[in-house]
Amino acid sequence: MKVSVVIPTYNNEGTIAATVESALAQRFDDAFEVIVVNDGSTNGTRGILASFGDRIRVIDQKNSGVSAARNAGIRAASGEYIALLDGDDTWSEDKLQKTAEVLDKNPACVAVFSDMIQVDGAGEEYGNWVSPEFQHSPTLDEMLARPWPNLPSATVIRRETILAIGGFSEEFGRRGYGGEDTFASLLLRERGEIHFVPDKLVRYRLSDFNENLAKRIRTRDNIQSGIDEFEEPERLFGELLIFARLVREHFGARGRKIAEWAIDKLANELVAVGMVAMHEGDRTLARRCYRASLRYRPLTLKTYFRLGWAMLPAKVAQRLSPMLSPRLRRSLSGPPFHGLPQRPQ
């Protein structure tokens, strides 16, 4: 078997059929298999997978997170190469052919990734994912300076190498929004080269994180998380702290830049959640978020202004608001400025 396609899925009822179909539709010269790991889905995802019959292999497990799901698929795989595909993304028909042949021709290469097209929930395209400065095969020092855009759905890896690094760290847990793939990429790059294919071989689905978060703030829907994230908002982005710690432990001073990037991102994301909370009228949550952000980046003056605004009684803020410029009012009262819907990385 040349390639094993590994698809982790959790409650992807609306997208998983298209994802699996895009994997099965590959025009590939060698044999490949499709393994889908159902990570404890609670909706109709499992029934959709059953409709594919023996065209795919399904592994069911309790909800353990994307790292554990990918690792289960990798352990069960028989392919020489592992092609990762998330349960809400799709491939072009030549994805495997154009990436696997790079590994075939380059023994020093342990992984290969391609460019992607970003699409929103309605299928509208937002352009390429990999910007020009990333369109080459990176050195380890480059990847330790800032996160590289080699997302899982665009990546094919030698199975022996991903097993050698221990797979994806399961310290990131069930509800991490990212970081496990970035850390695994760094460990892979230690083992060999990571090559880039400029073709756009993936349709990468963006989700509106702010909209989804606003719904959860309104409903306080924390049933799936098992923790009260809104009492300790750092937990919403705890994977960034895990990532920073793992990088420091493994790479020492060499990993300082990317560890600092993770802490900056944590602080910025907490501010963004605070602004969403303000927009939804939850000033208590906003104050928690701003204070949490300041614990990590205490010299960010804008956050102090936002905290002060959130501490004002709502009626006082309402009276003062018309005196502010529209931009300043939005900066204080949210929602955050985001040009595109984003899936946090």
C-alpha positions in Angstrom: 0.0 0.0 0.0 1.5 3.3 -1.0 -0.8 5.8 0.8 -3.1 5.7 3.8 -5.5 8.7 3.9 -6.4 9.5 7.6 -9.5 11.6 8.2 -10.3 12.5 11.8 -13.9 13.6 12.3 -16.0 15.0 15.1 -19.6 16.1 14.4 -18.8 16.9 10.7 -22.3 15.8 9.6 -22.6 18.6 7.1 -19.2 18.2 5.4 -17.8 14.7 6.0 -19.5 13.1 2.9 -17.8 15.6 0.5 -14.5 15.1 2.4 -14.6 11.3 2.0 -15.7 11.6 -1.6 -12.8 13.8 -2.5 -10.4 11.2 -1.0 -12.0 8.3 -2.9 -12.0 10.3 -6.2 -8.2 10.5 -6.3 -6.6 9.8 -9.7 -3.6 8.0 -8.3 -1.4 5.4 -9.9 -0.7 3.4 -6.8 -3.0 1.7 -4.2 -4.4 3.8 -1.3 -6.8 3.3 1.5 -9.1 5.7 3.3 -9.3 5.5 7.1 -11.9 7.7 9.0 -11.6 8.0 12.7 -14.9 8.9 14.2 -13.9 10.8 17.4 -17.1 10.2 19.4 -19.5 12.2 17.1 -22.9 12.8 18.7 -24.8 13.7 15.5 -25.4 11.9 12.2 -21.8 11.7 11.2 -21.5 8.0 11.9 -24.5 7.2 9.8 -23.0 9.1 6.8 -19.8 7.1 7.2 -21.7 3.9 7.2 -23.2 4.8 3.8 -19.8 4.4 2.2 -19.7 0.7 3.1 -16.4 -1.1 2.6 -15.0 1.7 0.4 -13.6 3.1 3.6 -12.4 1.8 7.0 -14.1 3.4 10.0 -12.5 3.5 13.5 -14.9 4.5 16.3 -13.5 5.9 19.5 -14.7 8.1 22.4 -14.2 11.8 22.0 -10.4 12.2 22.7 -9.4 15.1 20.4 -7.9 15.5 16.9 -4.4 14.4 18.0 -5.7 11.1 19.4 -7.9 10.6 16.3 -5.1 11.1 13.9 -2.8 8.9 15.9 -5.4 6.1 15.9 -5.6 6.3 12.1 -1.9 6.3 11.7 -1.4 3.3 13.9 -4.0 1.4 11.8 -2.6 2.5 8.5 -0.7 0.2 6.2 0.5 2.8 3.7 4.1 3.9 3.3 2.8 7.5 3.3 0.2 9.1 5.5 -2.0 11.7 3.8 -4.0 13.8 6.3 -7.4 15.3 5.6 -9.6 17.1 8.1 -13.3 16.3 8.1 -14.4 19.7 6.7 -11.9 20.1 3.9 -11.7 18.5 0.4 -9.0 17.6 -2.1 -8.6 18.1 -5.8 -8.5 14.8 -7.8 -4.7 15.0 -8.3 -3.7 15.8 -4.6 -2.1 12.4 -3.9 -0.4 12.1 -7.3 1.3 15.4 -7.1 2.4 15.1 -3.4 3.3 11.4 -3.2 5.6 11.7 -6.2 7.7 14.3 -4.4 8.3 11.8 -1.6 9.1 9.1 -4.1 11.8 11.2 -5.8 13.4 12.8 -2.7 14.6 10.3 -0.1 15.7 13.2 2.2 12.1 14.6 2.2 10.0 13.4 5.1 6.9 15.4 4.4 5.3 17.5 1.6 2.6 20.2 1.6 0.7 22.1 -1.1 -1.1 25.4 -1.4 -4.8 25.6 -0.7 -7.8 27.6 -1.6 -9.7 29.2 1.3 -13.5 28.8 1.2 -16.2 29.9 3.6 -19.2 28.0 4.7 -21.1 29.1 1.6 -18.3 27.9 -0.7 -17.1 31.4 -1.6 -13.4 31.5 -2.3 -11.0 33.8 -0.5 -7.8 33.1 -2.4 -4.7 31.1 -1.7 -3.6 30.0 1.8 0.2 30.1 1.3 1.5 33.6 0.8 4.6 34.2 -1.3 7.1 34.3 1.5 6.1 30.8 2.5 6.2 29.3 -1.0 9.4 27.2 -0.6 10.8 24.3 1.4 11.6 25.8 4.9 14.6 25.4 7.1 14.0 24.4 10.7 15.2 27.9 11.7 12.5 29.5 9.5 9.9 27.2 11.1 11.1 28.1 14.6 10.8 31.8 13.8 7.1 31.8 12.9 4.4 29.2 12.2 4.6 27.7 8.8 1.3 27.3 6.8 1.6 23.6 6.2 -1.8 22.6 7.5 -2.7 18.9 7.9 -5.1 18.6 5.0 -2.3 19.8 2.7 0.3 17.5 4.1 1.6 14.0 3.2 4.1 12.4 5.6 6.3 9.3 5.6 4.6 6.9 8.0 7.9 5.8 9.5 8.8 9.4 10.3 5.5 10.4 12.0 5.7 7.2 14.1 9.3 8.1 15.0 8.3 11.4 16.5 5.5 9.8 18.4 2.7 11.1 16.3 0.7 14.2 17.3 1.0 15.1 20.9 -2.1 14.2 22.8 -1.3 16.8 25.5 -3.4 19.2 23.5 -6.6 17.4 24.6 -10.1 17.3 23.3 -10.8 20.9 22.6 -7.6 22.4 21.4 -8.0 24.7 18.4 -4.5 24.0 17.0 -0.9 23.8 17.8 -0.6 20.0 17.7 0.1 20.1 13.9 2.6 23.0 14.2 4.6 21.2 16.9 4.5 17.9 14.9 5.8 19.8 11.9 8.8 21.1 13.8 9.7 17.6 15.0 9.3 16.3 11.4 11.6 19.0 10.1 14.3 17.9 12.5 14.1 14.5 10.8 14.4 15.7 7.2 13.2 18.1 4.6 9.6 19.4 4.1 9.0 20.2 0.4 6.4 22.6 -1.0 4.1 22.0 -4.0 2.7 25.3 -5.4 -0.5 23.8 -6.8 -3.7 24.5 -5.0 -4.7 21.0 -4.1 -7.0 21.6 -1.1 -10.2 23.5 -0.5 -9.7 24.6 3.1 -13.0 25.5 4.9 -12.8 28.5 7.1 -15.3 28.8 10.0 -16.5 32.0 11.6 -15.0 31.5 15.1 -16.4 34.8 16.3 -19.9 33.9 15.4 -19.7 30.5 16.9 -18.2 32.0 20.1 -20.9 34.6 20.3 -23.6 31.8 20.2 -21.8 30.0 23.0 -21.6 33.2 25.1 -25.3 33.7 24.6 -26.2 30.1 25.6 -23.3 29.3 27.9 -23.1 26.0 26.0 -20.1 24.3 27.7 -21.6 20.8 27.8 -19.0 19.4 25.4 -16.0 21.1 27.0 -16.5 19.6 30.4 -15.1 22.8 31.9 -16.3 26.3 32.5 -14.1 28.1 30.0 -15.8 31.4 30.6 -14.7 31.4 34.3 -11.1 30.8 33.2 -11.0 32.1 29.6 -7.4 31.1 29.1 -8.8 27.5 28.7 -10.3 28.5 25.4 -6.8 28.8 24.0 -4.9 26.5 26.4 -3.3 24.7 23.5 -1.1 27.8 22.9 0.3 27.5 26.4 0.9 23.8 25.8 2.6 24.6 22.5 4.9 27.2 24.0 5.9 24.8 26.8 6.6 21.9 24.5 8.7 24.1 22.2 10.7 25.4 25.1 11.2 21.9 26.5 12.3 20.4 23.2 14.2 23.3 21.5 15.3 25.4 24.4 16.5 28.9 23.4 16.3 28.0 19.8 12.5 27.9 20.1 12.1 31.2 21.8 10.7 33.2 18.9 7.9 30.8 18.1 7.1 30.2 21.8 6.7 34.0 22.1 4.5 34.0 19.1 2.2 31.6 20.8 2.0 33.7 24.0 1.3 36.8 21.8 -1.4 35.0 20.0 -3.0 33.8 23.3 -3.1 37.4 24.6 -4.6 38.7 21.3 -7.2 35.9 21.2 -8.3 36.7 24.7 -8.8 40.3 23.8 -10.8 39.2 20.8 -13.0 37.0 23.0 -13.4 40.0 25.3 -14.6 42.2 22.4 -17.1 39.5 21.4 -18.3 39.4 25.0 -18.7 43.2 25.0 -20.7 43.1 21.8 -22.9 40.4 23.3 -23.4 42.5 26.5 -21.4 40.3 28.8 -19.2 42.8 30.5 -18.2 40.4 33.3 -16.7 37.9 30.7 -15.0 40.8 28.9 -13.3 41.9 32.1 -12.1 38.4 32.8 -10.7 38.1 29.3 -8.9 41.4 29.4 -7.3 40.7 32.8 -6.2 37.3 31.5 -4.6 38.8 28.5 -2.8 41.3 30.6 -1.3 38.5 32.7 0.6 37.4 29.6 1.2 40.8 27.9 1.1 43.4 30.7 2.5 46.2 28.6 -0.3 46.3 26.0 -1.9 49.7 26.7 -4.9 49.2 24.5 -6.0 46.3 26.7 -6.0 48.6 29.7 -8.3 51.0 27.9 -10.6 48.2 26.9 -10.6 46.9 30.5 -11.5 50.3 31.8 -14.4 50.6 29.3 -15.7 47.2 30.4 -15.5 48.3 34.0 -17.9 51.2 33.4 -21.5 50.6 34.3 -23.4 49.7 31.1 -25.6 52.8 31.3 -22.7 55.1 31.7 -20.9 53.5 28.7 -24.1 53.8 26.7 -24.3 57.6 27.4 -20.6 58.1 26.5 -20.6 55.9 23.4 -22.1 58.5 20.9 -19.2 60.8 21.8 -16.6 58.3 20.4 -15.6 57.9 16.7 -17.1 54.7 15.1 -13.7 53.1 15.0 -12.9 53.8 18.6 -16.4 52.7 19.6 -16.0 49.4 17.9 -12.5 49.0 19.3 -13.9 49.3 22.8 -17.3 47.6 22.3 -16.6 44.9 19.7 -16.9 42.8 17.8 -13.2 42.4 16.9 -12.0 43.5 13.5 -11.5 40.5 11.3 -11.5 40.7 7.5 -12.2 37.0 7.0 -13.7 34.3 9.0 -10.9 32.3 10.5 -10.3 28.9 12.0 -7.7 29.6 14.8 -4.3 28.2 14.2 
